[in-house]
Amino acid sequence: MRPMKKATQFSLVLANRQGAMAQLAQILAAAEVNMQALALSDGIHTGVVKLVVDKPDAARDALRDAHLQFYEQEVMVVSLDDEAGALAKICEKLAEDGLSIDYIYGSGGVPDEGSSRRCQLIMSLSDLTAAEEALNLADAGWPRP
């Protein structure tokens, strides 16, 4: 299995008010959608939520039914060892191949099968297909989940 996959990310603008995130979480939970990754950046009156879910079609339907406006974007989900330098290797390879990173968010170390720990990063890149090829062809000891 490859150390990365493409996924659909949903981005929404929420009012910066008590309960707004709870309401979004309830909408997705009612549709039996699990949030696999989440980033929330705040502003004075609004916040932007970026999330990757296990069931994009169900999430899309639930958000539409709730009359929430959202934007969809394809992103790369990268799994790597939770160790110093793992992200540096990926970023260096992308830069060598002329690819830009728009943003990254993700998880800290999550126990894998056995005793190793893994991180899961969500990456928005200038060219997902070229990034996937660059990282799959790289001989830098990429972890193979």
KEKE-3310 file (N, C-alpha, C; in steps of 0.2 Angstrom, whole numbers, plus 5000, padded with zeros to 4 digits):
npx = (5004:5002:5011:5003:4987:4974:4961:4945:4943:4933:4929:4923:4915:4912:4902:4910:4905:4898:4895:4895:4904:4900:4888:4891:4898:4888:4879:4886:4889:4876:4874:4882:4895:4912:4924:4940:4951:4955:4955:4955:4954:4954:4945:4940:4926:4922:4926:4937:4934:4942:4941:4943:4934:4927:4917:4914:4903:4891:4894:4894:4880:4874:4879:4874:4860:4859:4860:4872:4886:4899:4916:4924:4939:4953:4965:4980:4983:4995:5004:5016:5031:5032:5043:5058:5063:5056:5045:5053:5060:5050:5046:5057:5059:5048:5050:5062:5057:5050:5038:5025:5019:5004:4997:4998:4991:4987:4989:4996:5008:5001:4997:5002:4999:5007:5022:5026:5024:5013:5011:4998:4996:4988:4989:4989:4993:5003:5002:4994:4995:5008:5015:5012:5018:5031:5034:5031:5040:5052:5067:5068:5066:5052:5039:5028:5013)
npy = (4994:5011:5026:5036:5045:5051:5063:5070:5086:5096:5113:5125:5140:5146:5154:5163:5158:5152:5135:5133:5124:5113:5111:5108:5096:5088:5087:5080:5068:5064:5059:5049:5051:5051:5062:5063:5071:5087:5105:5121:5137:5153:5169:5186:5187:5175:5158:5146:5130:5116:5100:5082:5068:5051:5047:5055:5057:5056:5066:5077:5077:5079:5091:5099:5097:5103:5116:5122:5131:5126:5122:5111:5102:5093:5084:5078:5064:5060:5047:5045:5040:5044:5053:5063:5072:5066:5073:5083:5076:5073:5086:5091:5083:5086:5100:5099:5093:5104:5107:5115:5118:5122:5122:5113:5101:5090:5075:5070:5058:5042:5026:5013:4997:4985:4992:5004:5022:5033:5047:5057:5067:5080:5087:5101:5104:5110:5102:5088:5075:5075:5076:5064:5055:5059:5057:5043:5038:5041:5037:5036:5030:5030:5027:5012:5010)
npz = (5000:4997:5004:5004:5000:4989:4995:4998:5004:5014:5016:5026:5031:5047:5059:5072:5086:5101:5101:5087:5081:5088:5082:5069:5070:5075:5065:5055:5063:5064:5051:5051:5048:5050:5056:5050:5050:5055:5054:5061:5059:5066:5066:5068:5068:5061:5058:5049:5044:5040:5034:5033:5029:5032:5024:5011:5002:5009:5019:5011:5006:5019:5023:5013:5015:5027:5024:5023:5017:5007:5002:4991:4990:4982:4992:4998:5008:5019:5026:5039:5048:5065:5069:5071:5057:5047:5041:5035:5025:5016:5012:5007:4996:4988:4986:4978:4967:4962:4967:4976:4993:4999:5011:5027:5038:5052:5062:5077:5084:5081:5088:5079:5071:5081:5089:5083:5079:5070:5060:5053:5039:5031:5016:5005:4989:4975:4964:4964:4958:4952:4964:4971:4962:4964:4977:4978:4970:4976:4984:4998:5010:5013:5023:5022:5024)
capx = (5000:5006:5011:4998:4981:4970:4955:4941:4943:4928:4931:4917:4916:4907:4902:4914:4901:4898:4891:4895:4908:4896:4882:4894:4899:4881:4876:4890:4887:4869:4874:4886:4901:4918:4930:4947:4956:4951:4959:4951:4958:4949:4945:4936:4919:4921:4932:4937:4935:4944:4940:4943:4930:4927:4912:4913:4896:4887:4895:4891:4873:4872:4880:4869:4853:4859:4860:4879:4890:4906:4920:4928:4946:4956:4971:4984:4984:5002:5006:5023:5033:5032:5050:5062:5066:5051:5042:5059:5062:5045:5046:5063:5058:5043:5054:5067:5053:5047:5031:5023:5015:5000:4997:4998:4988:4987:4989:5003:5009:4995:5000:5001:5000:5014:5024:5028:5019:5012:5007:4994:4996:4984:4993:4987:4999:5002:5000:4994:4997:5015:5018:5011:5023:5038:5035:5031:5047:5058:5070:5071:5063:5046:5035:5023:5008)
capy = (5000:5018:5030:5042:5044:5057:5063:5076:5090:5101:5119:5129:5146:5145:5160:5162:5159:5146:5130:5132:5118:5107:5110:5105:5089:5084:5086:5075:5062:5061:5056:5043:5053:5052:5067:5059:5076:5093:5111:5126:5144:5158:5176:5190:5185:5169:5153:5142:5123:5111:5093:5076:5063:5044:5046:5061:5058:5057:5072:5082:5077:5081:5099:5103:5097:5108:5123:5125:5132:5123:5121:5104:5102:5086:5085:5072:5062:5056:5044:5044:5039:5050:5054:5069:5072:5062:5078:5086:5072:5074:5093:5092:5080:5090:5106:5097:5092:5110:5107:5120:5116:5127:5121:5106:5100:5083:5072:5068:5051:5037:5020:5008:4990:4985:4997:5011:5027:5036:5053:5057:5074:5083:5092:5105:5105:5113:5097:5082:5069:5075:5075:5057:5052:5061:5053:5036:5036:5043:5031:5040:5026:5031:5021:5009:5008)
capz = (5000:4996:5010:5003:4996:4988:4998:4998:5010:5014:5019:5028:5036:5053:5064:5078:5091:5105:5099:5080:5080:5090:5077:5063:5072:5076:5058:5052:5067:5062:5045:5052:5045:5055:5054:5051:5051:5056:5056:5062:5060:5069:5064:5073:5068:5058:5057:5043:5046:5035:5037:5029:5032:5030:5019:5008:4998:5015:5022:5006:5007:5026:5023:5009:5019:5033:5020:5024:5011:5008:4996:4991:4987:4983:4995:4999:5015:5019:5033:5040:5055:5070:5071:5069:5050:5042:5037:5031:5019:5011:5010:5003:4989:4985:4983:4973:4961:4960:4970:4982:4998:5001:5019:5030:5045:5054:5068:5080:5083:5083:5088:5073:5073:5084:5093:5080:5080:5064:5059:5047:5037:5026:5012:4999:4985:4969:4959:4968:4954:4952:4971:4972:4958:4966:4984:4977:4967:4980:4988:5005:5015:5015:5027:5018:5029)
cpx = (5004:5006:5006:4992:4978:4964:4952:4941:4937:4930:4924:4919:4910:4908:4906:4909:4900:4893:4891:4898:4904:4891:4885:4895:4893:4878:4880:4889:4881:4869:4879:4893:4906:4923:4936:4952:4953:4956:4954:4955:4952:4950:4941:4929:4917:4927:4931:4939:4937:4944:4940:4939:4930:4922:4910:4906:4891:4888:4893:4884:4871:4873:4875:4862:4853:4860:4867:4883:4897:4909:4924:4934:4949:4963:4974:4985:4990:5003:5014:5025:5034:5039:5053:5064:5061:5048:5047:5060:5056:5045:5052:5062:5053:5046:5059:5063:5049:5040:5030:5018:5011:4999:4997:4995:4988:4987:4996:5003:5003:4998:4998:5001:5007:5016:5026:5022:5019:5009:5003:4994:4991:4988:4989:4993:4998:5000:5000:4996:5005:5018:5017:5016:5030:5039:5035:5037:5053:5060:5073:5068:5057:5042:5030:5018:5004)
cpy = (5006:5022:5036:5040:5051:5057:5069:5079:5095:5107:5123:5135:5146:5152:5158:5164:5152:5141:5129:5126:5112:5105:5106:5097:5085:5083:5080:5068:5059:5057:5050:5044:5054:5057:5063:5064:5082:5099:5116:5132:5149:5165:5180:5188:5178:5164:5149:5135:5120:5104:5088:5071:5056:5043:5053:5062:5059:5064:5078:5083:5080:5089:5102:5103:5102:5115:5126:5126:5129:5123:5114:5105:5095:5088:5078:5070:5058:5053:5043:5043:5045:5050:5060:5068:5069:5068:5082:5083:5073:5081:5094:5089:5084:5097:5104:5096:5098:5111:5112:5117:5122:5127:5114:5106:5093:5081:5071:5061:5047:5030:5016:5001:4988:4990:5004:5016:5031:5043:5053:5065:5075:5088:5095:5106:5107:5108:5090:5076:5069:5074:5068:5053:5053:5057:5046:5033:5037:5037:5034:5036:5028:5026:5019:5006:5001)
cpz = (5000:5003:5010:4999:4995:4992:4997:5004:5009:5018:5020:5032:5041:5057:5070:5084:5095:5102:5091:5078:5082:5085:5071:5065:5073:5069:5055:5056:5065:5056:5045:5048:5051:5052:5055:5052:5051:5057:5056:5063:5062:5066:5069:5073:5065:5059:5051:5046:5040:5038:5031:5033:5029:5024:5016:5005:5004:5018:5017:5006:5014:5026:5019:5012:5024:5030:5022:5018:5012:5001:4996:4987:4987:4987:4996:5006:5015:5026:5033:5047:5059:5073:5068:5062:5045:5038:5033:5025:5014:5008:5005:4996:4985:4982:4978:4966:4959:4962:4976:4986:5000:5008:5021:5037:5046:5061:5071:5080:5086:5083:5082:5075:5075:5088:5090:5080:5073:5064:5053:5045:5031:5022:5006:4995:4978:4963:4962:4964:4954:4959:4973:4968:4962:4973:4983:4974:4971:4984:4994:5011:5017:5018:5022:5023:5027)
residu = (MET:ARG:PRO:MET:LYS:LYS:ALA:THR:GLN:PHE:SER:LEU:VAL:LEU:ALA:ASN:ARG:GLN:GLY:ALA:MET:ALA:GLN:LEU:ALA:GLN:ILE:LEU:ALA:ALA:ALA:GLU:VAL:ASN:MET:GLN:ALA:LEU:ALA:LEU:SER:ASP:GLY:ILE:HIS:THR:GLY:VAL:VAL:LYS:LEU:VAL:VAL:ASP:LYS:PRO:ASP:ALA:ALA:ARG:ASP:ALA:LEU:ARG:ASP:ALA:HIS:LEU:GLN:PHE:TYR:GLU:GLN:GLU:VAL:MET:VAL:VAL:SER:LEU:ASP:ASP:GLU:ALA:GLY:ALA:LEU:ALA:LYS:ILE:CYS:GLU:LYS:LEU:ALA:GLU:ASP:GLY:LEU:SER:ILE:ASP:TYR:ILE:TYR:GLY:SER:GLY:GLY:VAL:PRO:ASP:GLU:GLY:SER:SER:ARG:ARG:CYS:GLN:LEU:ILE:MET:SER:LEU:SER:ASP:LEU:THR:ALA:ALA:GLU:GLU:ALA:LEU:ASN:LEU:ALA:ASP:ALA:GLY:TRP:PRO:ARG:PRO)
# end
